[in-house]
């Protein structure tokens, strides 16, 4: 039984440039800690192969302490073979960390954009793959069809875009040619949202593990590595796949319908109920989007609302509600409120969605201001 840990898109040394210096450094340390946790698991679970299909680093360069961490973790695991296929963020070049660092002997790195093979005879396993050698890769390495030995376990470890545009920037390969190549398992990197376990094309299982740790609200949901167990006898493959999470922080976007909430306590109750329903926890950072229709007189403070969301690590709020207004009442009013409504009415009723949202916010702010003057 061959035991594989497949993880990709670590993006170590991400700059987190929109954060302040202390927060950015803390998040970089957190991502290194996530990698360390995955390595500790690999040793305890007696993993045979760790497959890392690209974007270990966020750029073509790496901090000295990050490289020291990688070397240390690899050296602590002499019984594990590490196979790395550099991706578009960390391509293999003469001046790259992959070329300039003296990694231990149990680390195997693909160095060419052409399809290559690394054989592990004691495991009856061949691992195929390639490397990005620049930030873009338009060539299709599977254009030259491999001829894997059907008696051995055949694995593809690669950074690529399945069914991407022909000649695209990120090594587009088709599912059809992947299925025809004869691999038993394709461990893929590049897509940050992982597949739920493994899919199958013909006799080939394939999966994107997704990124190991989310970095922002662009990378929401649970993140994990894939644990694969493969066994092959007389050409017949048995395979099991599970996911394993090592994340320390999770990002979620939650939409809260606050229609009908007439005061702040009711709104907070609705928001917290929506957050709980999203199965968040103390490790979760949430962005809550308020939707629905509320009285024009209700003043919603995004900061106050965020500070009163419970049982999460961090919260921020975007108010996209629309005011509840009595069209007939405002249309008939002879005073300034009526005139103000009639000026907004064409955009409210006939404008684009963006126009309606802008007009609704303007109407709500205007009515609040006018009510405050009365």
C-alpha positions as a printed NumPy array, in Angstrom:
array([[  0.   ,   0.   ,   0.   ],
       [  1.48 ,   3.328,  -1.152],
       [  0.573,   6.254,   1.109],
       [  0.619,   9.704,  -0.486],
       [  0.124,  13.181,   0.945],
       [ -0.783,  15.599,  -1.859],
       [ -0.667,  19.318,  -1.082],
       [ -0.164,  22.322,  -3.327],
       [ -0.156,  26.108,  -3.514],
       [  1.419,  26.835,  -0.138],
       [  2.439,  30.342,  -1.284],
       [  4.969,  30.734,   1.507],
       [  6.319,  34.272,   1.93 ],
       [  3.129,  35.884,   0.605],
       [  3.607,  39.641,   1.196],
       [  0.116,  40.408,   2.6  ],
       [  0.814,  43.948,   1.446],
       [ -2.648,  45.225,   2.414],
       [ -2.006,  44.323,   6.063],
       [  0.096,  46.265,   8.532],
       [  3.617,  44.956,   9.093],
       [  2.881,  43.049,  12.299],
       [ -0.243,  41.372,  10.909],
       [  1.532,  40.458,   7.673],
       [  4.413,  38.866,   9.572],
       [  1.988,  36.957,  11.813],
       [  0.16 ,  35.571,   8.79 ],
       [  3.409,  34.51 ,   7.127],
       [  4.393,  32.717,  10.334],
       [  0.968,  31.087,  10.47 ],
       [  1.392,  29.692,   6.955],
       [  4.794,  28.274,   7.838],
       [  3.197,  26.708,  10.912],
       [  0.534,  25.096,   8.731],
       [  3.244,  23.527,   6.578],
       [  5.038,  22.296,   9.709],
       [  1.803,  20.693,  10.945],
       [  1.404,  18.887,   7.618],
       [  4.971,  17.573,   7.857],
       [  4.433,  16.359,  11.412],
       [  1.374,  14.463,  10.215],
       [  3.294,  12.979,   7.276],
       [  5.873,  11.525,   9.649],
       [  3.35 ,  10.209,  12.162],
       [  1.183,   8.649,   9.422],
       [  4.218,   7.007,   7.8  ],
       [  3.598,   8.633,   4.425],
       [  5.703,   7.261,   1.569],
       [  5.384,  10.154,  -0.912],
       [  4.638,  13.835,  -0.41 ],
       [  3.592,  15.403,  -3.712],
       [  3.751,  19.211,  -4.017],
       [  2.584,  20.306,  -7.49 ],
       [  3.702,  23.905,  -7.522],
       [  3.639,  27.329,  -5.922],
       [  5.443,  26.397,  -2.734],
       [  6.656,  30.008,  -2.734],
       [  4.63 ,  33.063,  -3.666],
       [  7.371,  34.417,  -5.93 ],
       [ 10.542,  33.215,  -7.613],
       [ 12.466,  34.05 ,  -4.449],
       [ 12.25 ,  32.838,  -0.854],
       [ 13.255,  34.201,   2.534],
       [ 16.28 ,  32.588,   4.122],
       [ 14.33 ,  31.387,   7.161],
       [ 11.636,  29.879,   4.906],
       [ 14.243,  27.854,   3.018],
       [ 15.79 ,  26.808,   6.323],
       [ 12.375,  25.617,   7.499],
       [ 11.806,  23.556,   4.345],
       [ 15.231,  21.946,   4.521],
       [ 14.772,  21.167,   8.202],
       [ 11.385,  19.518,   7.689],
       [ 12.663,  17.492,   4.726],
       [ 15.699,  16.359,   6.72 ],
       [ 13.503,  15.277,   9.641],
       [ 11.683,  12.917,   7.25 ],
       [ 14.389,  10.74 ,   5.635],
       [ 11.903,   7.923,   5.017],
       [  9.62 ,  10.139,   2.942],
       [ 10.243,  11.041,  -0.704],
       [  9.254,  14.604,  -1.598],
       [  8.402,  15.32 ,  -5.241],
       [  8.017,  18.967,  -6.268],
       [  6.788,  20.384,  -9.579],
       [  7.51 ,  24.14 ,  -9.611],
       [  4.555,  26.298, -10.684],
       [  3.941,  29.686, -12.225],
       [  4.655,  31.57 ,  -8.982],
       [  7.909,  29.74 ,  -8.23 ],
       [  9.296,  28.573, -11.595],
       [ 12.507,  26.578, -11.86 ],
       [ 15.207,  28.944, -13.107],
       [ 18.945,  29.182, -12.643],
       [ 18.505,  31.867,  -9.978],
       [ 15.521,  30.245,  -8.252],
       [ 15.575,  28.699,  -4.759],
       [ 15.033,  25.313,  -6.428],
       [ 18.326,  25.58 ,  -8.295],
       [ 20.417,  27.391,  -5.683],
       [ 19.438,  25.443,  -2.544],
       [ 21.132,  22.225,  -1.504],
       [ 18.091,  20.137,  -0.572],
       [ 18.494,  16.694,   1.026],
       [ 18.602,  13.569,  -1.134],
       [ 14.973,  12.631,  -0.436],
       [ 13.771,  15.726,  -2.331],
       [ 13.134,  15.371,  -6.076],
       [ 12.403,  18.461,  -8.168],
       [ 11.292,  18.53 , -11.798],
       [ 13.491,  20.974, -13.704],
       [ 12.137,  20.991, -17.267],
       [  8.92 ,  22.041, -18.959],
       [  9.002,  18.72 , -20.824],
       [  7.37 ,  15.676, -19.281],
       [  9.83 ,  13.834, -17.056],
       [  9.796,  10.72 , -14.875],
       [ 11.195,   9.879, -11.443],
       [ 11.265,   6.184, -10.576],
       [ 11.067,   4.707,  -7.084],
       [ 11.747,   1.032,  -7.67 ],
       [ 11.35 ,   0.045,  -4.021],
       [  7.802,   1.414,  -4.192],
       [  7.068,   0.066,  -7.687],
       [  6.082,   3.62 ,  -8.517],
       [  6.878,   6.137, -11.244],
       [  6.097,   9.823, -10.763],
       [  5.758,  11.941, -13.888],
       [  5.739,  15.709, -14.003],
       [  7.213,  18.936, -15.298],
       [  8.212,  22.379, -14.104],
       [  7.218,  25.862, -15.051],
       [ 10.49 ,  27.455, -16.099],
       [  8.915,  30.896, -16.523],
       [  5.825,  32.529, -15.079],
       [  3.85 ,  31.51 , -18.176],
       [  3.744,  28.113, -19.841],
       [  1.811,  27.737, -23.082],
       [  3.251,  24.33 , -24.059],
       [  1.306,  21.118, -23.425],
       [  3.683,  18.527, -21.904],
       [  1.165,  15.73 , -22.552],
       [  1.241,  16.405, -26.289],
       [  3.9  ,  13.676, -26.278],
       [  1.955,  10.772, -24.817],
       [  3.765,   8.813, -22.092],
       [  3.851,   5.031, -22.   ],
       [  3.631,   4.108, -18.326],
       [  4.25 ,   0.568, -17.139],
       [  0.821,  -0.878, -16.307],
       [  2.326,  -3.134, -13.618],
       [  3.624,  -0.149, -11.624],
       [  1.801,   2.689,  -9.871],
       [  1.933,   5.701, -12.204],
       [  1.422,   9.177, -10.81 ],
       [  1.361,  12.63 , -12.363],
       [  2.484,  15.505, -10.118],
       [  1.872,  18.71 , -12.062],
       [  0.911,  22.369, -11.936],
       [ -1.631,  22.97 , -14.692],
       [ -5.066,  24.191, -15.732],
       [ -7.406,  21.356, -16.695],
       [ -9.466,  22.172, -19.782],
       [ -8.052,  25.678, -19.861],
       [ -7.785,  27.642, -23.107],
       [ -5.538,  26.028, -25.713],
       [ -2.139,  27.66 , -25.482],
       [ -3.136,  29.407, -22.254],
       [ -0.704,  30.928, -19.782],
       [ -0.936,  28.245, -17.106],
       [ -0.169,  24.967, -18.879],
       [ -3.562,  23.97 , -20.235],
       [ -4.153,  20.26 , -20.62 ],
       [ -7.433,  18.625, -21.508],
       [ -9.243,  16.073, -19.387],
       [ -9.416,  13.859, -22.478],
       [ -5.646,  13.67 , -22.877],
       [ -5.186,  13.248, -19.131],
       [ -7.536,  10.274, -19.222],
       [ -5.682,   8.808, -22.195],
       [ -2.197,   9.19 , -20.672],
       [ -2.435,   6.082, -18.495],
       [ -1.751,   7.571, -15.05 ],
       [ -3.324,   6.006, -11.974],
       [ -3.501,   9.295, -10.083],
       [ -2.923,  12.903, -11.132],
       [ -1.992,  15.134,  -8.182],
       [ -2.619,  18.642,  -9.49 ],
       [ -1.855,  22.169,  -8.364],
       [ -2.819,  25.716,  -9.408],
       [ -6.543,  25.824,  -8.571],
       [ -6.939,  27.047,  -4.992],
       [-10.368,  25.505,  -4.454],
       [ -9.775,  21.814,  -3.979],
       [-11.837,  18.993,  -5.386],
       [-13.844,  17.013,  -2.849],
       [-11.668,  13.922,  -2.808],
       [-10.75 ,  12.592,  -6.247],
       [-12.596,  12.549,  -9.561],
       [-12.057,  10.041, -12.329],
       [-11.496,  10.097, -16.067],
       [-11.444,   6.595, -17.566],
       [ -8.988,   4.758, -15.273],
       [ -7.261,   7.885, -13.981],
       [ -8.121,   9.446, -10.641],
       [ -7.303,  13.152, -10.406],
       [ -7.623,  15.911,  -7.83 ],
       [ -6.687,  19.474,  -7.044],
       [ -5.779,  19.614,  -3.375],
       [ -6.383,  23.371,  -3.348],
       [ -4.257,  25.716,  -1.266],
       [ -3.158,  24.491,   2.146],
       [ -4.171,  27.707,   3.935],
       [ -6.552,  30.452,   2.827],
       [ -5.03 ,  33.926,   2.771],
       [ -8.025,  36.212,   2.254],
       [-11.714,  36.365,   1.402],
       [-10.701,  35.368,  -2.133],
       [ -9.896,  31.907,  -0.748],
       [-12.94 ,  31.008,   1.306],
       [-14.015,  27.69 ,   2.738],
       [-12.159,  24.773,   4.305],
       [ -8.664,  24.057,   2.994],
       [ -6.892,  20.746,   3.111],
       [ -4.404,  18.26 ,   1.713],
       [ -5.377,  14.957,   0.121],
       [ -4.362,  11.616,   1.585],
       [ -4.288,   8.898,  -1.078],
       [ -3.693,   5.2  ,  -0.514],
       [ -2.915,   3.229,  -3.672],
       [ -2.371,  -0.466,  -4.111],
       [ -1.743,  -2.216,  -7.422],
       [ -1.519,  -5.922,  -8.059],
       [ -1.366,  -7.536, -11.49 ],
       [ -2.337,  -4.234, -13.083],
       [ -5.443,  -3.78 , -10.918],
       [ -5.543,  -0.571,  -8.863],
       [ -7.294,  -0.082,  -5.546],
       [ -7.472,   3.505,  -4.353],
       [ -8.841,   5.401,  -1.366],
       [ -8.858,   9.176,  -0.95 ],
       [ -9.475,  11.352,   2.102],
       [ -8.985,  15.001,   2.923],
       [ -6.974,  16.265,   5.862],
       [ -7.057,  19.853,   7.107],
       [ -4.115,  21.62 ,   8.716],
       [ -5.491,  25.153,   8.552],
       [ -5.247,  27.618,  11.392],
       [ -7.489,  30.238,   9.825],
       [-10.58 ,  29.997,   7.631],
       [-12.251,  32.723,   5.576],
       [-15.978,  32.816,   4.87 ],
       [-18.356,  35.26 ,   3.195],
       [-21.804,  35.103,   4.802],
       [-24.937,  36.74 ,   3.431],
       [-27.442,  37.792,   6.094],
       [-31.005,  38.655,   5.108],
       [-32.079,  41.311,   7.619],
       [-35.386,  42.162,   5.944],
       [-37.867,  43.523,   8.455],
       [-35.363,  44.196,  11.234],
       [-36.681,  47.369,  12.799],
       [-33.951,  48.026,  15.34 ],
       [-30.339,  47.224,  16.091],
       [-30.95 ,  44.267,  18.489],
       [-33.115,  42.526,  15.883],
       [-30.486,  43.13 ,  13.217],
       [-27.699,  41.724,  15.415],
       [-29.783,  38.624,  16.15 ],
       [-30.322,  38.034,  12.433],
       [-26.64 ,  38.545,  11.645],
       [-25.395,  36.183,  14.354],
       [-27.927,  33.534,  13.302],
       [-26.63 ,  33.706,   9.717],
       [-23.025,  33.4  ,  10.901],
       [-23.845,  30.37 ,  13.065],
       [-25.692,  28.736,  10.164],
       [-22.491,  28.983,   8.088],
       [-20.806,  26.633,  10.603],
       [-18.098,  29.111,  11.45 ],
       [-15.833,  28.809,  14.475],
       [-13.232,  30.63 ,  16.5  ],
       [-10.694,  30.157,  13.7  ],
       [-12.972,  31.818,  11.114],
       [-12.715,  35.295,   9.658],
       [-16.085,  36.364,   8.265],
       [-17.237,  39.039,   5.892],
       [-20.96 ,  39.516,   6.441],
       [-22.974,  41.086,   3.643],
       [-26.242,  42.562,   4.835],
       [-29.086,  42.225,   2.352],
       [-32.785,  42.862,   2.371],
       [-35.071,  45.787,   3.061],
       [-35.062,  47.676,   6.358],
       [-36.811,  50.85 ,   7.56 ],
       [-35.218,  53.969,   6.164],
       [-34.953,  55.314,   9.702],
       [-32.725,  52.422,  10.866],
       [-29.101,  53.541,  11.136],
       [-26.732,  50.609,  10.535],
       [-23.169,  50.975,  11.749],
       [-20.975,  48.457,   9.928],
       [-18.241,  48.746,  12.568],
       [-20.644,  48.313,  15.519],
       [-22.31 ,  45.346,  13.851],
       [-18.945,  43.668,  13.139],
       [-17.823,  44.164,  16.741],
       [-20.959,  42.383,  17.97 ],
       [-20.587,  39.207,  15.921],
       [-19.722,  36.439,  18.351],
       [-17.57 ,  33.284,  18.263],
       [-15.401,  34.208,  15.264],
       [-11.789,  35.275,  14.912],
       [-12.457,  38.423,  12.903],
       [-15.509,  40.047,  11.351],
       [-16.243,  42.81 ,   8.869],
       [-19.608,  43.965,   7.533],
       [-20.818,  45.373,   4.214],
       [-24.233,  47.005,   4.28 ],
       [-26.077,  46.338,   1.022],
       [-29.595,  46.702,   2.385],
       [-32.246,  48.834,   0.729],
       [-34.641,  51.107,   2.59 ],
       [-38.26 ,  50.133,   2.996],
       [-40.282,  53.002,   1.622],
       [-43.937,  53.627,   0.985],
       [-43.946,  54.578,  -2.667],
       [-47.442,  56.037,  -2.62 ],
       [-46.773,  58.049,   0.544],
       [-43.533,  59.575,  -0.664],
       [-44.86 ,  60.199,  -4.174],
       [-47.767,  62.215,  -2.772],
       [-45.869,  64.211,  -0.162],
       [-45.823,  67.896,  -1.13 ],
       [-42.748,  68.766,   0.932],
       [-39.04 ,  68.253,   0.493],
       [-39.191,  64.508,   1.245],
       [-41.628,  64.024,  -1.624],
       [-39.495,  66.088,  -3.99 ],
       [-36.391,  64.15 ,  -2.945],
       [-38.129,  60.811,  -3.533],
       [-39.442,  61.866,  -6.941],
       [-35.894,  62.804,  -7.961],
       [-34.671,  59.309,  -7.008],
       [-37.688,  57.41 ,  -8.362],
       [-36.473,  56.814, -11.965],
       [-33.251,  55.218, -10.726],
       [-35.011,  53.245,  -7.996],
       [-37.555,  51.716, -10.347],
       [-35.893,  51.609, -13.749],
       [-32.147,  51.939, -13.286],
       [-29.485,  49.264, -13.459],
       [-28.792,  47.213, -10.342],
       [-25.866,  49.483,  -9.52 ],
       [-28.056,  52.568, -10.082],
       [-30.761,  51.138,  -7.799],
       [-28.282,  50.372,  -5.051],
       [-26.756,  53.84 ,  -5.245],
       [-30.159,  55.537,  -5.337],
       [-31.419,  53.414,  -2.424],
       [-28.434,  54.412,  -0.297],
       [-28.919,  58.056,  -1.231],
       [-32.64 ,  57.882,  -0.449],
       [-32.014,  56.257,   2.919],
       [-29.343,  58.795,   3.892],
       [-31.509,  61.659,   2.712],
       [-34.596,  60.514,   4.626],
       [-32.524,  59.999,   7.762],
       [-31.124,  63.501,   7.422],
       [-34.538,  65.009,   6.751],
       [-36.105,  63.152,   9.657],
       [-33.349,  64.413,  11.889],
       [-34.209,  67.97 ,  10.905],
       [-37.961,  67.607,  11.501]])
